[in-house]
Amino acid sequence: MLHIYSYSTNLHPAAAIAQIGIVTVLIVTVTFFLILLILGVRKSYKLKAENERLSEKQMNIPKDDNEEEDYSEGHLYD
């Protein structure tokens, strides 16, 4: 058991550099996608709030009784 432990701690310097590089790339990638996720959730909440605001605004607009008015009277058709 001691032999396995000593083998794993005595890595070649190039292997240690490669591991550090891989860990760095993974940290950068995870950070990037975490930022994208946070921005997406934030935008989702903003869109939901705007949708609710517009829905309330739509309900407050009075409806016309003459919705089916004919607008083709002013046009000339051949």
N, C-alpha and C positions, 0 to 999 in steps of 0.2 A: 504494500500500500504506500509506503514511503517512497518507493521508487517511482510510482505514477505521479505523485505530488511533485517530486523534484523535477520530473520530466516536463510537467506542464508549466512550471514557473521558469524554466530555462529555455525560453523561446529564442529563436533566432531574431536578431534585431530587425531584419527586413520584415519578418512576419508580424512583429509588434507594430511596426510602422503601417503595414497594410491593415491591421486590425483597427488602429487608430483612425486611419482614413475611412474605413468602412463605417465605423461608428459615427464619425463626423458627418458623412454623407447621409446616414440614416437620421441623425438628429436634425439636420437641415431640412430633409424631406418631410419628416413628421411635423416640424414647426411650420413649414409652408402649408401643408394640408390642414393643420389645426387652425391657422389663420383664415384659410378659405372657408372652413366649416363655421367659424365664428362669424365671419362676414355674411355668409349665407343665411344663418339663423337670424342675424340682426336684420337683414333685408326682408326676410320672411315676416318678422314681427312688424316692420314698418309697412309692408304691403297690406298686411291684415288690418292694421289700424287705419290706413287710408281707405281700404275697402269698406270698413264699417262707417267711416266718416261720410263717404260718398253715398252709401246706402241710406244713411239718415238724411242726408241732403236731398236725395231723390224722393224720400217719403214726404218731405216738407213742401215740395213743389205742388201747387194746386193743379188739378187736371182740368183741361178744357172740355166743354161739352161737345164742341164741334171738332172732334179729332179727325173725322172722316170728311174733311172739307175737300172739294174738288179744286185742285190748283191748275188744271189743264185749260181753264177758260181763257187765260191770257196768252196762250200759245197758238201759233198758226200751224195747222197740220195740213199737208197736201193730200 
